[in-house]
Amino acid sequence: MKKAFILGLALLGSAIIVARGDIIPTLDSITGSSPNFQWNYAANVEVNQTVNTGDFFTIYDFTSIMPTVSSQPAGWTFSTALIGVTAPLTTPTDDPNLWNLTWTYSGPAIPGSAALGIFSTVTGTDQLKSGEFTAQATLSSGFHPGIHVSNDGHVSVPVPEPSAFFPIIGVCAAALVSTLLRRQRV
């Protein structure tokens, strides 16, 4: 009985290790100049998974200004949202005031251990910070081939851009302070 219990735990542990949906985006480069910096992400799918129609990855809290320019490999669709799209059983930090970028696949199956291509969007800054991503792929081997599996991790994202009103507010505040200082001198 004890051997069966230990064997069961070992199988469960190996199933947890194998059951991952590793689509992994990484920052490849930032190109361009102000005000249009192109952020280029390289994405890969790991061994044991395929990318099927409906599989996706989301990069969270990308910027405070919605990116409207994107490019992606054939079969991928770009979308933005303030909340989610989030892979099941993951819990990324998601600021509801910052945009999330999602690329969703709709082409023929891509087998594991493949480079998925470069995914790009444009924003107004080249300053970066650590962000998060989640992804969903399809298990192609192991205990439950064909099920959707999720993963999450860290990826570089832009520092949120200040509102267009911040410079205006700053000028107004400087003028107000200057006026108050002159009145005190008189």
LUMSEDREN-218770 format. One record per residue: residue number from 1; residue in three letters; chain; x, y, z negated of N, C-alpha, C in turn. Coordinates in pm, 1 decimal, always signed. Last residue first. Layout:
> nr,rest,kette,nx,ny,nz,cax,cay,caz,cx,cy,cz
> NUM,Ala,A,X,Y,Z,X,Y,Z,X,Y,Z
...
//
This chain:
> nr,rest,kette,nx,ny,nz,cax,cay,caz,cx,cy,cz
> 186,Val,A,+626.2,+9142.2,+231.0,+574.2,+9279.5,+235.5,+525.7,+9325.7,+103.8
> 185,Arg,A,+684.0,+8878.4,+189.9,+794.6,+8972.6,+191.6,+746.1,+9116.6,+184.2
> 184,Gln,A,+442.6,+8747.2,+222.0,+502.1,+8748.5,+90.1,+615.2,+8851.5,+81.1
> 183,Arg,A,+401.4,+8772.7,+494.3,+310.5,+8843.4,+402.5,+369.8,+8851.5,+262.4
> 182,Arg,A,+598.7,+8599.8,+593.6,+607.0,+8744.0,+622.2,+518.4,+8822.6,+527.7
> 181,Leu,A,+499.3,+8352.8,+499.9,+627.9,+8401.6,+452.3,+643.1,+8550.5,+477.0
> 180,Leu,A,+259.9,+8334.6,+648.4,+255.2,+8341.3,+502.3,+385.5,+8394.9,+444.7
> 179,Thr,A,+365.8,+8316.8,+910.4,+277.9,+8427.7,+873.3,+273.3,+8443.3,+721.1
> 178,Ser,A,+505.7,+8072.5,+889.1,+576.9,+8195.8,+922.4,+495.7,+8318.4,+881.8
> 177,Val,A,+292.8,+7898.4,+843.7,+397.5,+7913.2,+742.4,+473.8,+8043.0,+764.7
> 176,Leu,A,+155.8,+7931.0,+1090.0,+90.2,+7962.7,+963.7,+192.6,+7985.7,+853.4
> 175,Ala,A,+346.4,+7835.5,+1272.1,+299.2,+7974.0,+1281.7,+234.3,+8017.5,+1151.6
> 174,Ala,A,+364.6,+7569.0,+1185.9,+483.6,+7655.5,+1181.1,+443.3,+7802.7,+1186.8
> 173,Ala,A,+103.7,+7483.5,+1243.5,+151.2,+7483.1,+1104.9,+273.1,+7572.7,+1089.9
> 172,Cys,A,+105.7,+7506.8,+1524.1,+11.2,+7585.8,+1444.1,+56.5,+7594.2,+1298.6
> 171,Val,A,+303.0,+7316.6,+1583.9,+322.3,+7456.9,+1622.8,+231.5,+7545.7,+1540.0
> 170,Gly,A,+176.6,+7081.9,+1481.2,+307.1,+7126.0,+1431.3,+333.5,+7272.0,+1462.4
> 169,Ile,A,-49.9,+7065.4,+1641.0,-66.2,+7086.5,+1497.5,+63.8,+7137.7,+1436.9
> 168,Ile,A,+81.0,+7009.8,+1882.9,-2.0,+7129.7,+1870.1,-20.7,+7163.7,+1722.8
> 167,Pro,A,+204.2,+6763.3,+1828.1,+285.7,+6881.0,+1861.1,+207.1,+7011.3,+1844.7
> 166,Phe,A,-36.8,+6608.1,+1764.9,+67.7,+6631.3,+1667.0,+156.6,+6749.6,+1702.9
> 165,Phe,A,-206.4,+6560.8,+1979.8,-236.1,+6675.2,+1894.9,-125.2,+6705.0,+1795.0
> 164,Ala,A,-128.0,+6326.8,+2092.4,-97.9,+6447.9,+2168.1,-123.3,+6572.3,+2084.2
> 163,Ser,A,+5.9,+6112.3,+1836.5,-106.9,+6170.4,+1908.7,-61.6,+6295.3,+1983.4
> 162,Pro,A,+300.2,+5918.0,+1883.2,+221.1,+6016.4,+1810.7,+109.4,+6069.8,+1899.3
> 161,Glu,A,+305.7,+5567.3,+1947.1,+327.1,+5702.6,+1995.3,+243.2,+5800.0,+1914.7
> 160,Pro,A,+458.8,+5307.6,+1759.6,+337.6,+5378.9,+1801.9,+367.2,+5524.2,+1838.5
> 159,Val,A,+731.9,+5151.3,+1909.5,+688.5,+5228.9,+1794.1,+565.0,+5305.8,+1838.9
> 158,Pro,A,+668.9,+4856.5,+2107.2,+701.4,+4998.6,+2092.8,+656.7,+5054.5,+1957.8
> 157,Val,A,+804.6,+4536.7,+1994.4,+697.1,+4619.0,+2049.3,+736.6,+4765.5,+2033.4
> 156,Ser,A,+951.1,+4212.1,+1991.1,+968.0,+4357.5,+1985.1,+853.1,+4428.2,+2055.7
> 155,Val,A,+800.8,+3947.8,+1804.0,+847.5,+4000.0,+1931.4,+861.6,+4151.8,+1917.0
> 154,His,A,+736.3,+3646.6,+1621.6,+771.9,+3788.2,+1626.0,+828.7,+3824.3,+1762.0
> 153,Gly,A,+453.0,+3420.5,+1633.1,+591.4,+3456.8,+1608.4,+610.6,+3606.8,+1617.5
> 152,Asp,A,+250.6,+3124.0,+1675.5,+269.2,+3267.0,+1656.3,+415.5,+3293.9,+1628.2
> 151,Asn,A,+36.1,+2889.9,+1846.3,+159.6,+2927.3,+1779.3,+161.7,+3078.2,+1761.9
> 150,Ser,A,-194.8,+2616.0,+1902.6,-160.2,+2757.0,+1885.3,-22.5,+2773.2,+1824.1
> 149,Val,A,-356.2,+2402.3,+2139.1,-274.1,+2421.7,+2021.0,-223.8,+2566.0,+2020.7
> 148,His,A,-612.6,+2206.3,+2273.5,-551.4,+2338.5,+2263.7,-476.2,+2346.4,+2132.3
> 147,Ile,A,-551.9,+1872.5,+2393.5,-613.0,+1966.0,+2299.1,-539.6,+2100.3,+2304.4
> 146,Gly,A,-410.2,+1709.4,+2569.7,-528.8,+1776.6,+2619.5,-593.5,+1873.0,+2521.3
> 145,Pro,A,-299.2,+1448.7,+2350.7,-282.4,+1528.3,+2472.0,-415.9,+1587.5,+2516.8
> 144,His,A,-236.3,+1377.7,+2062.6,-364.1,+1426.3,+2114.3,-346.1,+1508.8,+2241.5
> 143,Phe,A,+25.8,+1280.8,+2012.9,-90.5,+1214.1,+1956.2,-223.0,+1254.5,+2018.4
> 142,Gly,A,+211.3,+1330.6,+2316.0,+203.1,+1314.7,+2171.4,+73.3,+1248.2,+2131.4
> 141,Ser,A,+146.3,+1585.7,+2565.6,+188.3,+1451.9,+2523.2,+177.4,+1444.0,+2371.7
> 140,Ser,A,+45.3,+1836.7,+2608.9,+49.9,+1745.4,+2723.5,+94.7,+1604.3,+2686.2
> 139,Leu,A,-163.8,+2080.2,+2470.5,-70.5,+1971.5,+2442.2,-73.2,+1871.6,+2556.7
> 138,Thr,A,-181.9,+2404.2,+2592.9,-246.9,+2273.5,+2588.0,-141.2,+2166.2,+2567.1
> 137,Ala,A,-176.0,+2717.6,+2411.0,-143.3,+2634.4,+2527.7,-215.2,+2501.0,+2509.7
> 136,Gln,A,-189.7,+3038.3,+2285.3,-259.9,+2911.1,+2292.8,-218.4,+2842.6,+2421.9
> 135,Ala,A,-25.4,+3266.5,+2060.1,-44.6,+3203.6,+2191.1,-123.9,+3075.0,+2175.9
> 134,Thr,A,+61.5,+3585.1,+1922.4,+5.1,+3451.0,+1908.8,-15.6,+3397.5,+2049.6
> 133,Phe,A,+312.0,+3808.4,+1788.9,+234.5,+3752.8,+1899.1,+168.9,+3623.9,+1852.9
> 132,Glu,A,+424.4,+4121.3,+1641.2,+385.3,+3980.9,+1636.6,+313.2,+3939.9,+1764.5
> 131,Gly,A,+718.9,+4330.2,+1609.3,+575.4,+4306.3,+1614.9,+548.0,+4157.3,+1611.4
> 130,Ser,A,+967.4,+4561.1,+1522.9,+926.4,+4420.8,+1524.3,+774.1,+4412.4,+1521.1
> 129,Lys,A,+1017.4,+4831.6,+1756.4,+1006.7,+4778.8,+1620.7,+965.8,+4632.1,+1633.6
> 128,Leu,A,+1169.6,+5081.8,+1971.4,+1106.9,+4954.0,+1939.4,+1107.4,+4922.3,+1791.5
> 127,Gln,A,+1135.2,+5333.5,+2214.8,+1170.5,+5301.7,+2076.7,+1098.2,+5174.3,+2034.7
> 126,Asp,A,+1055.1,+5427.6,+2449.7,+1145.8,+5312.5,+2457.2,+1194.1,+5273.3,+2317.3
> 125,Thr,A,+723.7,+5536.2,+2541.8,+840.3,+5533.9,+2454.3,+927.2,+5412.3,+2482.6
> 124,Gly,A,+484.7,+5525.7,+2686.1,+559.5,+5650.6,+2683.3,+683.1,+5650.7,+2595.8
> 123,Thr,A,+450.4,+5227.1,+2890.3,+412.6,+5313.6,+2779.5,+507.5,+5432.7,+2775.6
> 122,Val,A,+348.0,+4957.9,+3095.0,+415.0,+5087.4,+3084.2,+360.3,+5164.3,+2964.9
> 121,Thr,A,+428.5,+4607.8,+3121.0,+333.7,+4717.8,+3105.5,+412.8,+4844.7,+3079.2
> 120,Ser,A,+475.1,+4270.3,+3240.6,+517.8,+4408.0,+3216.7,+400.8,+4501.7,+3195.3
> 119,Phe,A,+621.9,+3961.9,+3242.5,+495.5,+4028.2,+3215.7,+529.4,+4169.9,+3171.5
> 118,Ile,A,+782.2,+3719.2,+3436.0,+795.2,+3847.5,+3366.7,+658.6,+3914.3,+3361.4
> 117,Gly,A,+751.1,+3358.9,+3382.1,+773.5,+3480.3,+3459.5,+787.6,+3602.1,+3370.6
> 116,Leu,A,+758.6,+3114.1,+3262.8,+629.8,+3157.8,+3315.0,+641.8,+3286.0,+3397.1
> 115,Ala,A,+973.2,+2845.2,+3276.3,+967.4,+2990.8,+3266.0,+837.5,+3034.6,+3332.8
> 114,Ala,A,+896.2,+2536.9,+3111.8,+899.6,+2621.1,+3231.6,+903.4,+2768.1,+3194.1
> 113,Ser,A,+822.3,+2316.4,+2950.4,+962.2,+2350.0,+2972.8,+979.1,+2433.2,+3099.2
> 112,Gly,A,+518.9,+2180.4,+3098.4,+606.3,+2229.5,+2992.8,+749.2,+2248.5,+3036.4
> 111,Pro,A,+345.5,+2283.8,+3403.5,+400.5,+2185.6,+3309.0,+496.7,+2250.4,+3209.9
> 110,Ile,A,+56.1,+2453.6,+3458.2,+201.1,+2473.3,+3461.1,+259.8,+2376.2,+3359.6
> 109,Ala,A,-237.0,+2400.2,+3651.9,-157.4,+2369.0,+3532.7,-8.7,+2391.7,+3557.6
> 108,Pro,A,-349.0,+2683.4,+3849.4,-324.4,+2539.3,+3829.1,-230.1,+2517.3,+3710.6
> 107,Gly,A,-480.7,+2973.1,+3667.7,-432.3,+2899.7,+3784.8,-418.1,+2751.0,+3758.5
> 106,Ser,A,-530.9,+3156.4,+3467.5,-645.4,+3100.5,+3540.6,-602.5,+3021.9,+3664.1
> 105,Tyr,A,-437.0,+3291.4,+3146.3,-404.5,+3215.0,+3267.2,-529.2,+3157.5,+3331.9
> 104,Thr,A,-401.7,+3615.2,+3013.7,-478.2,+3491.0,+3016.8,-455.2,+3423.1,+3150.5
> 103,Trp,A,-244.1,+3831.9,+2800.0,-236.1,+3775.5,+2934.0,-300.5,+3637.6,+2929.0
> 102,Thr,A,-306.7,+4118.1,+2606.9,-331.0,+3975.2,+2625.8,-315.2,+3941.1,+2772.6
> 101,Leu,A,-207.6,+4351.8,+2368.2,-197.8,+4311.6,+2508.3,-218.8,+4161.5,+2517.5
> 100,Asn,A,-363.3,+4584.3,+2154.4,-307.1,+4451.1,+2172.7,-310.2,+4419.5,+2321.3
> 99,Trp,A,-322.1,+4910.4,+2012.8,-365.7,+4822.3,+2121.4,-290.9,+4689.8,+2120.8
> 98,Leu,A,-422.9,+5015.9,+1687.2,-318.1,+4999.3,+1787.7,-360.4,+4892.5,+1888.4
> 97,Asn,A,-612.9,+5011.8,+1495.4,-592.5,+5139.6,+1563.6,-486.6,+5132.0,+1673.1
> 96,Pro,A,-615.4,+4772.5,+1362.1,-727.0,+4799.7,+1452.9,-716.6,+4933.6,+1525.2
> 95,Asp,A,-331.2,+4578.7,+1343.0,-381.2,+4711.8,+1309.6,-492.9,+4747.5,+1407.5
> 94,Asp,A,-275.6,+4270.8,+1244.7,-336.7,+4336.9,+1359.3,-399.0,+4468.3,+1314.2
> 93,Thr,A,-68.7,+4004.8,+1176.4,-105.5,+4137.4,+1130.3,-155.9,+4212.6,+1253.0
> 92,Pro,A,-203.8,+3675.8,+1251.5,-110.7,+3787.3,+1272.6,-159.9,+3913.8,+1203.3
> 91,Thr,A,-265.0,+3386.8,+1187.7,-308.2,+3504.7,+1112.1,-208.6,+3619.3,+1131.2
> 90,Thr,A,-410.4,+3101.5,+1351.3,-298.3,+3193.2,+1330.9,-351.9,+3317.0,+1259.4
> 89,Leu,A,-624.7,+2940.4,+1422.1,-539.0,+2897.5,+1311.1,-412.1,+2980.1,+1296.2
> 88,Pro,A,-640.3,+3037.7,+1769.2,-697.0,+2975.2,+1649.2,-588.4,+2934.0,+1549.4
> 87,Ala,A,-507.4,+3350.9,+1879.9,-506.9,+3205.5,+1888.9,-561.7,+3146.3,+1759.9
> 86,Thr,A,-698.3,+3638.4,+1946.8,-607.9,+3569.0,+1856.3,-621.6,+3418.4,+1872.3
> 85,Val,A,-721.5,+3939.3,+2118.3,-758.3,+3798.5,+2120.6,-653.4,+3720.1,+2039.6
> 84,Gly,A,-766.0,+4139.6,+1825.2,-751.0,+4010.6,+1893.6,-706.0,+4028.4,+2035.7
> 83,Ile,A,-869.9,+4476.0,+1874.0,-871.3,+4359.6,+1783.9,-856.2,+4234.0,+1868.9
> 82,Leu,A,-842.0,+4643.9,+2089.3,-792.3,+4691.6,+1960.2,-788.2,+4579.8,+1856.1
> 81,Ala,A,-717.0,+4517.9,+2400.2,-823.8,+4527.9,+2300.2,-761.8,+4580.0,+2171.3
> 80,Thr,A,-656.9,+4447.6,+2746.4,-621.1,+4513.9,+2621.7,-742.6,+4515.5,+2529.6
> 79,Ser,A,-527.8,+4210.9,+2989.0,-636.6,+4283.6,+2923.4,-583.2,+4347.3,+2795.4
> 78,Phe,A,-434.3,+4047.3,+3291.8,-398.1,+4136.2,+3181.5,-522.6,+4199.8,+3122.0
> 77,Thr,A,-406.7,+3719.0,+3409.8,-488.3,+3839.5,+3403.2,-451.8,+3916.3,+3277.2
> 76,Trp,A,-226.5,+3506.0,+3633.0,-240.2,+3565.4,+3500.1,-321.0,+3693.9,+3509.8
> 75,Gly,A,-189.1,+3429.9,+3892.8,-268.8,+3342.5,+3807.6,-291.1,+3396.4,+3667.8
> 74,Ala,A,+139.9,+3556.0,+3942.0,+11.6,+3512.0,+3998.7,-57.9,+3416.3,+3902.8
> 73,Pro,A,+282.1,+3752.1,+3669.8,+287.0,+3650.2,+3774.6,+146.3,+3614.7,+3824.0
> 72,Gln,A,+215.0,+4105.9,+3634.1,+225.7,+3971.4,+3580.4,+234.3,+3873.3,+3696.3
> 71,Ser,A,+193.0,+4441.4,+3522.9,+222.9,+4346.1,+3629.5,+247.5,+4211.8,+3562.7
> 70,Ser,A,+6.5,+4742.0,+3451.0,+65.7,+4613.3,+3414.7,+105.0,+4537.9,+3540.4
> 69,Val,A,-115.3,+5033.9,+3308.9,-35.8,+4978.9,+3418.6,+23.9,+4847.2,+3370.8
> 68,Thr,A,-228.1,+5115.7,+3078.7,-319.3,+5089.3,+3190.7,-246.4,+5031.5,+3310.7
> 67,Pro,A,-209.4,+5100.9,+2729.2,-138.0,+5082.8,+2855.9,-237.4,+5047.2,+2967.2
> 66,Met,A,-343.2,+5332.9,+2507.7,-371.0,+5211.7,+2583.4,-289.4,+5205.9,+2712.7
> 65,Ile,A,-144.3,+5434.7,+2244.2,-202.7,+5479.4,+2370.3,-219.9,+5357.0,+2459.7
> 64,Ser,A,-20.4,+5306.0,+2038.4,-143.4,+5377.3,+2006.7,-213.3,+5429.9,+2131.7
> 63,Thr,A,+95.4,+4969.9,+2107.1,+109.0,+5115.0,+2108.0,-24.5,+5178.9,+2073.5
> 62,Phe,A,+79.6,+4697.4,+2010.2,+177.4,+4740.4,+2110.6,+199.5,+4890.3,+2107.5
> 61,Asp,A,-41.0,+4513.3,+1832.5,+0.8,+4646.5,+1790.2,+108.7,+4703.2,+1881.3
> 60,Tyr,A,+59.1,+4190.9,+1966.6,-20.3,+4277.5,+1879.4,+45.8,+4412.5,+1853.5
> 59,Ile,A,+18.4,+4002.5,+2247.9,+119.0,+4079.8,+2174.7,+41.8,+4188.1,+2098.7
> 58,Thr,A,-103.1,+3683.2,+2323.8,-136.1,+3820.6,+2286.5,-19.1,+3880.2,+2210.5
> 57,Phe,A,-152.1,+3440.4,+2580.4,-73.5,+3492.6,+2469.3,-108.1,+3639.1,+2449.8
> 56,Phe,A,-347.8,+3148.0,+2682.8,-313.2,+3289.8,+2677.9,-204.4,+3316.5,+2575.6
> 55,Asp,A,-566.2,+2935.8,+2876.1,-457.2,+2952.9,+2780.5,-406.8,+3096.5,+2790.2
> 54,Gly,A,-741.7,+2936.5,+3091.0,-791.5,+2978.8,+2960.8,-684.2,+2992.9,+2854.8
> 53,Thr,A,-589.5,+2671.6,+3261.3,-685.6,+2781.2,+3268.5,-742.1,+2810.1,+3129.9
> 52,Asn,A,-280.3,+2576.7,+3093.5,-400.1,+2550.3,+3172.6,-489.0,+2673.9,+3175.6
> 51,Val,A,+37.9,+2488.9,+3051.0,-45.5,+2608.7,+3047.8,-158.6,+2581.6,+3145.2
> 50,Thr,A,+140.6,+2221.2,+2840.1,+114.5,+2276.3,+2972.5,+36.8,+2404.9,+2949.9
> 49,Gln,A,+394.0,+2086.4,+2624.6,+275.5,+2165.6,+2652.2,+262.0,+2191.8,+2801.2
> 48,Asn,A,+630.8,+1946.7,+2594.8,+509.8,+1890.3,+2532.7,+384.1,+1970.3,+2562.6
> 47,Val,A,+852.0,+2231.1,+2600.8,+828.0,+2090.6,+2631.9,+705.4,+2044.8,+2552.9
> 46,Glu,A,+708.9,+2567.7,+2620.0,+799.9,+2464.9,+2571.6,+762.3,+2325.6,+2622.0
> 45,Val,A,+703.3,+2834.9,+2840.9,+625.6,+2732.4,+2772.2,+721.8,+2618.8,+2739.5
> 44,Asn,A,+793.5,+3182.4,+2823.7,+824.5,+3043.2,+2854.1,+725.1,+2953.2,+2783.7
> 43,Ala,A,+826.0,+3513.8,+2943.4,+751.8,+3414.0,+2865.7,+787.4,+3274.9,+2916.3
> 42,Ala,A,+966.0,+3831.5,+2907.6,+980.9,+3699.8,+2970.8,+905.5,+3601.5,+2882.2
> 41,Tyr,A,+847.4,+4159.5,+2945.7,+854.4,+4041.4,+2859.1,+871.1,+3916.3,+2944.3
> 40,Asn,A,+925.8,+4491.3,+2972.0,+923.7,+4364.7,+3045.5,+945.1,+4248.7,+2948.7
> 39,Trp,A,+800.6,+4807.9,+2980.2,+839.4,+4702.0,+2887.7,+818.9,+4569.5,+2959.0
> 38,Gln,A,+887.7,+5106.7,+3121.1,+829.4,+4975.6,+3151.2,+888.5,+4872.2,+3056.7
> 37,Phe,A,+806.2,+5433.0,+3042.9,+898.7,+5323.3,+3015.4,+826.2,+5191.3,+3041.3
> 36,Asn,A,+749.8,+5739.2,+3127.5,+705.1,+5607.2,+3174.5,+813.7,+5501.9,+3154.9
> 35,Pro,A,+817.9,+6004.5,+3092.2,+725.5,+5946.0,+2996.1,+681.8,+5805.0,+3033.7
> 34,Ser,A,+1139.5,+5873.1,+3029.3,+1023.7,+5942.0,+2975.4,+947.8,+6014.9,+3085.3
> 33,Ser,A,+1220.4,+5595.8,+3245.9,+1255.4,+5712.8,+3165.5,+1126.5,+5783.2,+3125.4
> 32,Gly,A,+1309.9,+5246.8,+3301.9,+1242.0,+5372.4,+3329.5,+1291.6,+5483.9,+3241.8
> 31,Thr,A,+1279.7,+4947.1,+3097.6,+1335.5,+5025.4,+3207.5,+1256.3,+5154.6,+3223.3
> 30,Ile,A,+1369.1,+4704.4,+2882.5,+1289.1,+4826.7,+2888.3,+1355.2,+4911.3,+2995.7
> 29,Ser,A,+1352.8,+4341.7,+2885.0,+1417.5,+4470.4,+2909.0,+1315.5,+4583.2,+2897.4
> 28,Asp,A,+1241.8,+4121.0,+2744.4,+1348.8,+4101.2,+2841.5,+1425.5,+4230.7,+2864.4
> 27,Leu,A,+1109.3,+4002.0,+2452.5,+1138.2,+4125.6,+2524.8,+1258.9,+4101.7,+2613.5
> 26,Thr,A,+931.4,+3696.9,+2493.6,+1043.3,+3770.2,+2435.6,+1066.2,+3896.0,+2518.0
> 25,Pro,A,+671.9,+3462.8,+2424.8,+716.1,+3583.5,+2494.3,+833.9,+3646.7,+2419.3
> 24,Ile,A,+607.9,+3131.9,+2441.9,+688.7,+3225.0,+2365.6,+729.1,+3343.7,+2453.0
> 23,Ile,A,+386.8,+2890.6,+2377.4,+414.5,+2991.6,+2478.3,+487.6,+3099.7,+2400.8
> 22,Asp,A,+351.2,+2617.5,+2218.6,+456.8,+2716.1,+2225.0,+468.2,+2786.4,+2360.3
> 21,Gly,A,+160.0,+2490.2,+2040.1,+130.6,+2548.4,+2170.8,+229.8,+2656.4,+2201.8
> 20,Arg,A,+207.4,+2178.3,+1876.2,+233.0,+2321.1,+1884.6,+204.2,+2367.2,+2025.9
> 19,Ala,A,+228.9,+1904.2,+1746.7,+110.3,+1977.2,+1789.2,+131.5,+2127.4,+1781.4
> 18,Val,A,+467.7,+1805.3,+1636.2,+445.5,+1794.8,+1780.3,+332.3,+1886.0,+1826.3
> 17,Ile,A,+437.0,+1856.3,+1361.0,+552.7,+1909.1,+1432.1,+527.5,+1909.6,+1582.1
> 16,Ile,A,+205.3,+1711.6,+1307.6,+206.3,+1856.0,+1284.6,+322.6,+1919.5,+1359.5
> 15,Ala,A,+294.2,+1456.1,+1365.4,+184.8,+1512.5,+1444.9,+181.1,+1663.3,+1429.4
> 14,Ser,A,+482.8,+1417.0,+1166.5,+529.0,+1425.7,+1304.9,+420.6,+1481.3,+1395.3
> 13,Gly,A,+309.2,+1414.0,+942.5,+413.8,+1516.3,+954.3,+463.4,+1529.5,+1096.7
> 12,Leu,A,+161.6,+1182.9,+1001.3,+94.0,+1312.3,+991.6,+194.8,+1425.7,+1007.4
> 11,Leu,A,+367.2,+992.0,+985.8,+295.3,+1014.0,+1111.8,+223.9,+1148.4,+1112.6
> 10,Ala,A,+437.7,+1019.3,+714.6,+537.3,+1043.3,+818.6,+470.3,+1069.8,+953.3
> 9,Leu,A,+197.6,+944.7,+590.7,+249.9,+1080.6,+572.4,+352.0,+1114.6,+680.2
> 8,Gly,A,+188.7,+674.6,+675.2,+82.2,+768.8,+712.8,+128.0,+912.5,+699.3
> 7,Leu,A,+416.1,+574.5,+546.4,+410.0,+572.7,+691.5,+303.3,+670.1,+741.8
> 6,Ile,A,+327.3,+607.3,+281.7,+446.0,+679.9,+327.7,+448.7,+685.5,+480.1
> 5,Phe,A,+107.6,+429.0,+284.7,+88.2,+569.8,+250.6,+204.8,+654.1,+302.8
> 4,Ala,A,+231.9,+187.0,+344.1,+131.1,+239.2,+436.1,+108.7,+388.6,+410.6
> 3,Lys,A,+391.1,+154.6,+116.0,+454.7,+168.5,+247.4,+356.8,+228.1,+347.9
> 2,Lys,A,+194.6,+122.4,-80.9,+282.5,+237.8,-89.5,+350.6,+262.5,+45.6
> 1,Met,A,+81.7,-118.6,+0.0,+0.0,+0.0,+0.0,+86.3,+125.2,+0.0
//
